[in-house]
Amino acid sequence: MPATPAYAAPSPRAPLAPLTIERRDPREREVAIDILYCGVCHSDIHQARDEWGRGIFPMVPGHEIVGRVAAAGAAASKFAVGDIVGVGCFVDSCRECPQCRAGEEQYCDQGMTATYNSRERDTGAPTYGGYSTRIVVDEAYVLRVPEGIPLERAAPLLCAGITTYSPLRHFGVQPGDAVAVVGLGGLGHMAVKLARAMGAEVTVLSTSQAKRDDALALGANDFLSTREDGVFEANARRFDFIVDTVSAPHDYNAYLGLLKVDGTMVLLGIPDAPTPVGAFPLVSKRRRLAGSMIGGIRETQEMLDFCAAHGVAADVEVIGISAINEAYKRMLAGDVRYRFVIDIASLREG
């Protein structure tokens, strides 16, 4: 079992620090991946601080992984040594429930096995994520990264990309649809890029007027500051679809009023406290309020291929592993455009 350099949270809220973990040699249908880049997701902070509970420590975060296949098990046939591949938010599922059979493994009845802070289904050993130099994964849960996407900019597609792509596809956004994106962070900037690539007319809704220029530079057709007086009334019944990426508390009812008849608002952010929703905004215009969580392996591969075909990639700031604790502080302060990505070469060199 090869010793593998990693960075881990030794306990809740403790700074991340170097840790050596054990990665096994690949079993029959597994591949060993030398990690090149790993994105830093806001959920990494929540879990490293045990804010969602059930944390397994020491915890090696990271579920936006791009790397190169280094070895393959005897029966592994999907990938060859040297292939550039990705690993997203989960590395296993029950494979037998209706969702798994439909390629929607993220909604597995028994719960997906997360890339980190989870336990392997067969051994019970904790899973460790991409803040490490190597990972071993069943080939059924590995993605092929197409040529044409810079690898550091591909890493966040494995979470932020699929999290926004999946609802746009599932709810049938079409060319010419009026789509609003609430919030312009790691998720929001990908929602803008993907919706525009699908031919939608995209408007960014933000509490920060300072984000107007960035929104337009990313491809948005319009920008609305939701703190301006009368903005909700002036834009009532304007949009076919709203992608809400915000995890801070806000009034869903006000945003529902921006939808046309039969419009859909999908929630991607998870505020800490429940948000009251009135029946009238839904009933009066046959609107839908829905939620969505990442995507299955089939859809994630579809998303990667779509991004390669349309020149879509995340906007990133590449950091060395020693900067990870400062990166967490900056993320909490909203000081990143739009995703930190760790160059794992810095961990090998350290």
Protein Blocks (a to p, Z undefined) as FASTA:
>chain_A
ZZddddddfbghiacdddddddddddfkbccdddfbdcddfklmmmmnopngjiacddde
hjddcdddfbdcfklckbcehiacdddfbfbdehlamklmnopamlgfnopadfbhpacf
klopacddfkbfbdcddfklcccddehiafklmmmmmmmmmmmmmmmmmnopaehiacdd
ehjdfklmmmmmmmmmnopacddddfblklmmmmmmnopabdcdfkbghklmmmgokbfb
dcdfbfbdcdfklmmmmpcehiacddfbdcfbdcdddfklmmmnopacdddehjdfklmm
mmmmmmmmnopacddddddfklmmmmmmmmmnopacfbdcddfklmmmZZ
